Amino acid sequence: MLIKSTVQKAPTTLLLFLTAWLVTEVALLIAPSLLPDTWYLKGYLSETAEEKTLEFLNNKNATIPDEDLGWVNKKNLSLGSWVIDQWGGRHHKPIALDKPENTYRTVILGSSLMNGNNAVDNNGTISAILDENLNKEAHELLPQFAIHNHEVLNFATMMYGMDQILVQIKKSIINFSPDMLVIGLHEEPIDSLNNVYIPFRLPEEENMPYVKPQFEIQENQLVFHKAPLKLLNPMSQDTVDYFKKQDHFFYNFERFQHFGFMPLGDELSKIYLKAKNMLTYWTDQGNEYLLLRTLMADLQAYADQKGIKVVYLYLPTPRGLDRGSIWKLMPDYYAQRYEWLQKPWVQNELIHLEKAPKIKQPTVINIRDYFRQSNISTDKLYAEDYFHFSKQGNHTIAHAIEDLVFKSN
């Protein structure tokens, strides 16, 4: 009798458990329609997000608020190997605002991939290595060139995308009278353009819960929205509503609202997102590059007026460089994007601009080719975080830029 009773209780217990689990899952699924978005936002953000945001707004971080750019490097800052000068740049030697006579000035722009982050000191950056190499070649190897002095400046800033770089050039970089602009583009160069609030695109980013500016194409015009800094404190429903309207990556927050407290549901939603992302490898996404290419064309037209050469570096991730394991079976994402980046301008990229560029297509350097030709192993090209470049990697990138500088003289 005891055995029979135990057997009968087992299905009943399982049924009760499944019923309770199902009720809980349904309750959590509909809760976002009942609870305020701001409650979920606090749960979505890291424990230090509020503290880091207040530090940022009170100018206590290594980057400080800027309404046009979102954030800029704090000037006259020294934190170990990280040194920023009075101009807000990461330079290996003193520079002046006015360009010295008989000097060719190159400016490095982009994100931490271009300023070296903490992976190298100021002397190990792309700009420092390029500066040394160019002056050595100009003085010793190529004395026939009219310009014998070179200066390479570095104003690359953490997490900058092409939208911020364009504004930065017109707002401040132009004052340094550059002859060449060298801009580093991430392997996913459009992601930052579709993002306003950094934690939505990069939930794991705890140190920079910031907002950024954004461009949009509206009725054949390029429209600029400044960084909504006032929405950071306090984080109200108006903040969430703005993000929902402007931020492509708001779906990560919505996924958290509906599935973040549901262990099984959260895992299923992650699997769905991964599958969705994998499908992009077999679909043509050229139209998604319209905004990026329009910003590039706008910069080219501006640079043409000023007599400045513009060069882009397309930077690979370790995965894009090696294409190991399952990635060998996938379409070559890096090669596909490189072709989109460097093709001639087309009409739908130019109709949004006041003036079309004179140069017919952008100059884009395939850094993956240089890395592969160097025969240096991937672990030597990248720093310990396997994201930023090592000093050896920076040497290889500097070499890729040198020929273009001398061709421009």
VEXDREN-2710 file (C-alpha; in Angstrom, 1 decimal):
% VEXDREN-2710
k/r/px/py/pz
1/MET/0.0/0.0/0.0
2/LEU/2.9/2.4/0.9
3/ILE/4.5/1.8/-2.5
4/LYS/1.2/2.4/-4.4
5/SER/0.6/5.6/-2.4
6/THR/4.1/6.9/-3.3
7/VAL/3.6/6.2/-7.0
8/GLN/0.3/8.1/-7.0
9/LYS/1.8/11.1/-5.3
10/ALA/4.7/11.4/-7.8
11/PRO/2.5/12.5/-10.8
12/THR/0.6/14.9/-8.5
13/THR/3.7/16.5/-7.2
14/LEU/5.1/16.9/-10.8
15/LEU/1.8/18.4/-12.0
16/LEU/1.8/20.9/-9.1
17/PHE/5.3/21.9/-9.9
18/LEU/4.6/22.4/-13.6
19/THR/1.5/24.4/-12.8
20/ALA/3.3/26.6/-10.4
21/TRP/6.1/27.1/-12.9
22/LEU/3.7/27.9/-15.7
23/VAL/1.8/30.4/-13.6
24/THR/5.1/32.1/-12.5
25/GLU/6.3/32.3/-16.1
26/VAL/3.0/33.8/-17.3
27/ALA/3.0/36.3/-14.4
28/LEU/6.6/37.4/-15.2
29/LEU/5.7/37.7/-18.9
30/ILE/2.8/40.1/-18.3
31/ALA/4.4/42.0/-15.5
32/PRO/6.1/44.6/-17.8
33/SER/2.6/45.9/-18.7
34/LEU/1.9/46.4/-15.0
35/LEU/5.2/47.6/-13.5
36/PRO/7.0/50.8/-14.5
37/ASP/9.8/50.7/-17.0
38/THR/12.1/52.5/-14.6
39/TRP/11.8/49.6/-12.2
40/TYR/13.1/47.2/-14.8
41/LEU/15.8/49.6/-15.9
42/LYS/17.3/49.5/-12.5
43/GLY/17.4/45.7/-12.7
44/TYR/18.8/45.7/-16.2
45/LEU/21.8/48.0/-15.3
46/SER/24.8/46.9/-13.4
47/GLU/25.1/47.6/-9.7
48/THR/27.7/50.3/-10.3
49/ALA/25.8/52.0/-13.2
50/GLU/24.2/54.7/-11.1
51/GLU/27.4/55.5/-9.3
52/LYS/29.4/55.6/-12.6
53/THR/26.8/57.9/-14.2
54/LEU/26.9/60.4/-11.3
55/GLU/30.8/60.4/-11.4
56/PHE/30.6/61.0/-15.2
57/LEU/28.1/63.9/-14.9
58/ASN/30.3/65.4/-12.1
59/ASN/33.4/65.3/-14.3
60/LYS/35.1/62.7/-12.1
61/ASN/35.9/60.1/-14.7
62/ALA/38.6/59.8/-17.4
63/THR/36.0/60.9/-19.9
64/ILE/33.7/63.9/-19.2
65/PRO/30.3/65.0/-20.6
66/ASP/30.0/66.9/-23.9
67/GLU/26.6/67.7/-25.4
68/ASP/27.8/67.4/-29.0
69/LEU/30.0/64.3/-28.6
70/GLY/28.5/62.6/-25.6
71/TRP/31.9/62.4/-23.9
72/VAL/35.4/63.6/-24.4
73/ASN/38.8/62.8/-22.9
74/LYS/39.5/64.7/-19.7
75/LYS/42.5/67.0/-20.3
76/ASN/45.7/66.9/-18.3
77/LEU/45.0/63.4/-16.9
78/SER/47.6/60.9/-15.9
79/LEU/46.5/57.4/-14.7
80/GLY/49.5/55.0/-14.9
81/SER/50.3/54.4/-18.5
82/TRP/47.2/56.4/-19.6
83/VAL/48.3/60.0/-20.2
84/ILE/46.1/62.7/-21.8
85/ASP/47.6/66.1/-22.6
86/GLN/46.2/69.6/-22.4
87/TRP/44.4/69.2/-25.8
88/GLY/42.6/66.0/-24.8
89/GLY/44.7/63.8/-27.0
90/ARG/46.9/60.8/-26.2
91/HIS/50.3/62.0/-27.5
92/HIS/53.8/60.7/-27.0
93/LYS/55.4/64.1/-27.2
94/PRO/54.3/67.8/-26.7
95/ILE/52.3/69.3/-29.6
96/ALA/51.1/72.8/-30.4
97/LEU/47.8/73.9/-31.8
98/ASP/49.6/75.6/-34.7
99/LYS/51.2/73.3/-37.2
100/PRO/55.0/73.9/-37.5
101/GLU/56.3/74.9/-40.9
102/ASN/57.4/72.3/-43.4
103/THR/55.4/69.7/-41.4
104/TYR/52.9/67.1/-42.6
105/ARG/50.3/66.5/-39.9
106/THR/48.4/63.2/-39.6
107/VAL/45.6/62.8/-37.0
108/ILE/44.5/59.4/-35.7
109/LEU/40.8/59.1/-34.9
110/GLY/38.5/56.3/-33.7
111/SER/37.9/54.4/-30.6
112/SER/40.1/52.7/-28.0
113/LEU/41.3/50.4/-30.8
114/MET/43.1/53.5/-32.1
115/ASN/44.3/55.1/-28.9
116/GLY/45.6/51.9/-27.4
117/ASN/43.5/51.8/-24.3
118/ASN/45.5/50.4/-21.4
119/ALA/47.1/47.7/-23.6
120/VAL/50.1/50.0/-24.3
121/ASP/51.6/53.2/-23.0
122/ASN/51.7/56.4/-24.9
123/ASN/54.9/55.4/-26.7
124/GLY/53.3/52.1/-27.9
125/THR/50.3/53.7/-29.7
126/ILE/49.8/53.6/-33.4
127/SER/50.4/57.4/-33.6
128/ALA/53.8/57.2/-31.7
129/ILE/55.1/54.4/-33.8
130/LEU/53.9/56.0/-37.0
131/ASP/55.4/59.3/-36.0
132/GLU/58.8/57.7/-35.4
133/ASN/58.7/55.7/-38.6
134/LEU/57.7/58.6/-40.9
135/ASN/60.4/60.9/-39.6
136/LYS/63.1/58.3/-39.9
137/GLU/62.1/57.5/-43.5
138/ALA/61.7/61.2/-44.4
139/HIS/65.1/62.2/-42.9
140/GLU/67.2/59.1/-43.8
141/LEU/65.6/57.0/-46.5
142/LEU/63.6/59.5/-48.6
143/PRO/65.4/62.8/-48.5
144/GLN/64.0/63.7/-51.9
145/PHE/60.6/64.5/-50.4
146/ALA/59.9/68.2/-49.9
147/ILE/58.3/67.7/-46.5
148/HIS/60.9/66.4/-44.1
149/ASN/59.0/66.7/-40.8
150/HIS/55.9/64.7/-39.7
151/GLU/53.6/65.0/-36.7
152/VAL/51.1/62.3/-35.9
153/LEU/48.4/63.3/-33.4
154/ASN/46.1/60.9/-31.6
155/PHE/42.6/62.1/-30.6
156/ALA/40.9/58.7/-30.7
157/THR/38.4/58.4/-27.8
158/MET/36.9/55.5/-26.0
159/MET/34.0/53.9/-27.9
160/TYR/33.7/56.6/-30.5
161/GLY/31.8/55.7/-33.7
162/MET/31.7/57.4/-37.1
163/ASP/29.0/59.8/-36.1
164/GLN/31.0/61.2/-33.1
165/ILE/34.2/61.2/-35.2
166/LEU/32.5/63.4/-37.9
167/VAL/31.3/65.9/-35.3
168/GLN/34.7/65.8/-33.5
169/ILE/36.5/66.7/-36.8
170/LYS/34.4/69.7/-37.5
171/LYS/34.3/70.9/-33.9
172/SER/37.9/70.6/-32.8
173/ILE/40.3/68.5/-35.0
174/ILE/40.1/71.0/-37.9
175/ASN/41.8/73.6/-35.6
176/PHE/45.0/71.5/-35.7
177/SER/45.3/72.0/-39.5
178/PRO/45.6/68.2/-40.4
179/ASP/46.9/67.1/-43.7
180/MET/45.5/63.6/-43.3
181/LEU/42.8/62.0/-41.2
182/VAL/43.2/58.3/-40.3
183/ILE/40.0/56.8/-39.0
184/GLY/39.7/53.3/-37.5
185/LEU/36.4/51.5/-38.1
186/HIS/35.4/48.5/-36.0
187/GLU/34.4/45.2/-37.7
188/GLU/30.8/46.1/-36.8
189/PRO/30.9/49.8/-37.9
190/ILE/27.2/50.5/-38.0
191/ASP/26.3/49.3/-34.5
192/SER/27.3/52.5/-32.7
193/LEU/25.3/54.6/-35.2
194/ASN/22.1/52.9/-34.2
195/ASN/22.8/53.3/-30.5
196/VAL/22.1/56.1/-28.0
197/TYR/22.5/54.5/-24.5
198/ILE/25.7/52.4/-24.3
199/PRO/24.3/49.7/-21.9
200/PHE/21.6/48.7/-24.4
201/ARG/24.2/47.8/-27.0
202/LEU/26.8/46.6/-24.6
203/PRO/25.1/45.3/-21.4
204/GLU/28.5/44.1/-20.0
205/GLU/30.0/47.6/-20.2
206/GLU/30.0/48.8/-16.6
207/ASN/32.3/51.8/-16.7
208/MET/30.6/53.9/-19.4
209/PRO/26.8/54.0/-18.9
210/TYR/26.7/57.1/-21.1
211/VAL/24.5/58.5/-23.9
212/LYS/25.8/59.6/-27.3
213/PRO/24.6/61.8/-30.2
214/GLN/23.0/60.4/-33.2
215/PHE/22.4/61.2/-36.9
216/GLU/19.3/60.2/-38.8
217/ILE/18.3/60.5/-42.4
218/GLN/14.9/62.2/-42.5
219/GLU/13.2/63.4/-45.7
220/ASN/16.5/63.3/-47.7
221/GLN/18.3/65.3/-45.0
222/LEU/21.0/64.4/-42.5
223/VAL/19.6/65.3/-39.1
224/PHE/21.8/65.5/-36.0
225/HIS/20.5/64.9/-32.4
226/LYS/22.8/66.0/-29.6
227/ALA/23.6/63.6/-26.7
228/PRO/20.6/63.7/-24.3
229/LEU/22.7/64.1/-21.2
230/LYS/19.8/65.6/-19.1
231/LEU/18.0/62.2/-19.4
232/LEU/20.7/60.5/-17.4
233/ASN/19.8/62.0/-14.0
234/PRO/17.2/61.2/-13.0
235/MET/16.3/58.2/-15.1
236/SER/12.6/58.8/-15.6
237/GLN/9.9/57.5/-17.9
238/ASP/10.8/60.3/-20.3
239/THR/14.3/58.7/-20.5
240/VAL/12.9/55.3/-21.3
241/ASP/10.5/56.7/-23.9
242/TYR/13.3/58.6/-25.7
243/PHE/15.5/55.5/-25.7
244/LYS/12.6/53.4/-27.1
245/LYS/12.2/55.8/-29.9
246/GLN/15.8/56.4/-30.8
247/ASP/17.8/53.4/-29.8
248/HIS/17.9/50.3/-32.1
249/PHE/19.3/48.2/-29.2
250/PHE/16.3/49.0/-27.0
251/TYR/15.2/45.4/-27.8
252/ASN/17.8/44.1/-25.4
253/PHE/16.1/45.9/-22.6
254/GLU/12.7/44.7/-23.7
255/ARG/14.0/41.2/-23.8
256/PHE/15.2/41.6/-20.2
257/GLN/11.7/42.9/-19.2
258/HIS/9.9/39.9/-20.5
259/PHE/12.5/37.2/-20.0
260/GLY/15.2/38.4/-17.6
261/PHE/13.5/36.9/-14.5
262/MET/12.5/33.7/-16.3
263/PRO/15.5/31.3/-16.3
264/LEU/14.2/29.1/-19.1
265/GLY/12.7/32.0/-21.1
266/ASP/15.9/34.0/-20.8
267/GLU/18.0/31.2/-22.2
268/LEU/15.5/30.6/-25.1
269/SER/15.5/34.3/-26.0
270/LYS/19.3/34.3/-26.1
271/ILE/19.2/31.3/-28.4
272/TYR/16.7/33.1/-30.6
273/LEU/18.9/36.2/-30.8
274/LYS/22.0/34.1/-31.7
275/ALA/20.1/32.3/-34.4
276/LYS/18.8/35.6/-35.8
277/ASN/22.3/37.1/-35.8
278/MET/23.7/34.0/-37.6
279/LEU/21.1/34.5/-40.4
280/THR/22.7/37.9/-41.2
281/TYR/25.7/36.0/-42.5
282/TRP/23.6/34.8/-45.5
283/THR/21.6/38.0/-46.1
284/ASP/22.6/41.1/-48.0
285/GLN/22.6/44.0/-45.5
286/GLY/24.1/46.7/-47.8
287/ASN/21.2/49.0/-47.2
288/GLU/22.0/49.1/-43.5
289/TYR/25.3/50.8/-44.4
290/LEU/23.4/53.8/-46.0
291/LEU/23.8/56.0/-42.9
292/LEU/27.5/55.1/-42.4
293/ARG/28.3/55.7/-46.0
294/THR/26.4/59.0/-46.0
295/LEU/28.5/60.2/-43.0
296/MET/31.6/59.1/-44.8
297/ALA/30.6/61.0/-47.9
298/ASP/29.8/64.1/-45.9
299/LEU/33.2/64.0/-44.3
300/GLN/34.9/63.5/-47.7
301/ALA/33.1/66.6/-49.1
302/TYR/34.2/68.6/-46.0
303/ALA/37.7/67.3/-46.3
304/ASP/37.8/68.1/-50.1
305/GLN/37.0/71.8/-49.3
306/LYS/39.9/71.9/-46.7
307/GLY/42.4/70.0/-48.8
308/ILE/42.6/67.1/-46.3
309/LYS/43.1/63.4/-47.2
310/VAL/40.9/60.9/-45.5
311/VAL/41.9/57.3/-44.9
312/TYR/39.9/54.6/-43.2
313/LEU/41.3/51.5/-41.5
314/TYR/39.0/48.5/-41.4
315/LEU/40.0/46.7/-38.2
316/PRO/39.4/42.9/-37.8
317/THR/38.5/41.1/-34.6
318/PRO/40.5/38.0/-33.8
319/ARG/37.6/35.9/-35.0
320/GLY/37.4/37.8/-38.3
321/LEU/41.2/37.4/-38.7
322/ASP/41.5/33.7/-38.0
323/ARG/38.1/32.5/-39.2
324/GLY/38.6/29.3/-37.3
325/SER/36.3/26.4/-36.3
326/ILE/32.7/27.0/-37.4
327/TRP/33.5/30.4/-38.9
328/LYS/35.2/28.7/-41.8
329/LEU/31.8/27.5/-42.9
330/MET/30.3/31.0/-42.7
331/PRO/30.4/33.7/-45.4
332/ASP/33.4/36.0/-45.0
333/TYR/31.7/38.8/-43.0
334/TYR/34.9/40.9/-43.0
335/ALA/35.5/40.7/-46.8
336/GLN/31.8/41.5/-47.4
337/ARG/31.8/44.6/-45.3
338/TYR/35.1/45.7/-46.7
339/GLU/33.6/45.7/-50.2
340/TRP/30.7/47.8/-49.0
341/LEU/32.9/50.3/-47.3
342/GLN/35.3/51.0/-50.2
343/LYS/32.9/51.0/-53.2
344/PRO/32.3/54.2/-55.2
345/TRP/29.6/56.6/-53.8
346/VAL/26.1/56.0/-55.1
347/GLN/23.3/58.6/-55.6
348/ASN/21.2/57.6/-52.5
349/GLU/24.2/58.3/-50.3
350/LEU/24.7/61.7/-51.7
351/ILE/21.2/63.2/-52.0
352/HIS/21.2/63.9/-48.3
353/LEU/24.2/66.2/-48.5
354/GLU/24.6/69.8/-49.3
355/LYS/27.7/69.1/-51.4
356/ALA/28.9/65.9/-53.0
357/PRO/32.6/64.8/-52.5
358/LYS/35.0/65.3/-55.4
359/ILE/36.7/62.0/-54.8
360/LYS/34.7/59.1/-56.2
361/GLN/35.1/56.6/-53.5
362/PRO/36.6/56.4/-50.0
363/THR/40.1/55.1/-49.3
364/VAL/39.8/52.0/-47.0
365/ILE/42.8/49.9/-45.9
366/ASN/42.2/46.2/-45.3
367/ILE/44.1/45.7/-42.1
368/ARG/43.4/42.0/-42.1
369/ASP/45.6/41.6/-45.2
370/TYR/48.4/43.4/-43.4
371/PHE/48.0/41.2/-40.3
372/ARG/48.1/38.0/-42.4
373/GLN/51.0/39.1/-44.4
374/SER/53.0/39.9/-41.2
375/ASN/53.1/36.2/-40.3
376/ILE/52.7/37.3/-36.7
377/SER/50.4/35.0/-34.7
378/THR/47.0/36.4/-33.6
379/ASP/47.9/36.2/-29.9
380/LYS/50.9/38.5/-30.5
381/LEU/48.9/41.0/-32.6
382/TYR/46.3/41.4/-29.9
383/ALA/46.6/42.4/-26.2
384/GLU/45.7/40.2/-23.3
385/ASP/42.0/41.2/-23.5
386/TYR/41.9/39.8/-27.1
387/PHE/40.2/42.9/-28.3
388/HIS/42.7/45.8/-28.4
389/PHE/45.9/45.6/-30.3
390/SER/49.3/44.9/-28.8
391/LYS/52.4/47.0/-29.5
392/GLN/53.3/44.5/-32.3
393/GLY/49.8/44.9/-33.7
394/ASN/50.1/48.7/-33.6
395/HIS/53.5/48.4/-35.5
396/THR/51.7/46.5/-38.3
397/ILE/48.9/49.0/-38.5
398/ALA/51.4/51.9/-38.6
399/HIS/53.2/50.2/-41.5
400/ALA/49.9/50.0/-43.4
401/ILE/49.5/53.8/-43.1
402/GLU/53.1/54.8/-44.1
403/ASP/52.9/54.3/-47.8
404/LEU/49.7/56.4/-48.1
405/VAL/51.4/59.3/-46.2
406/PHE/54.3/59.4/-48.6
407/LYS/52.0/59.1/-51.6
408/SER/50.2/62.2/-50.4
409/ASN/53.4/64.3/-50.3
END
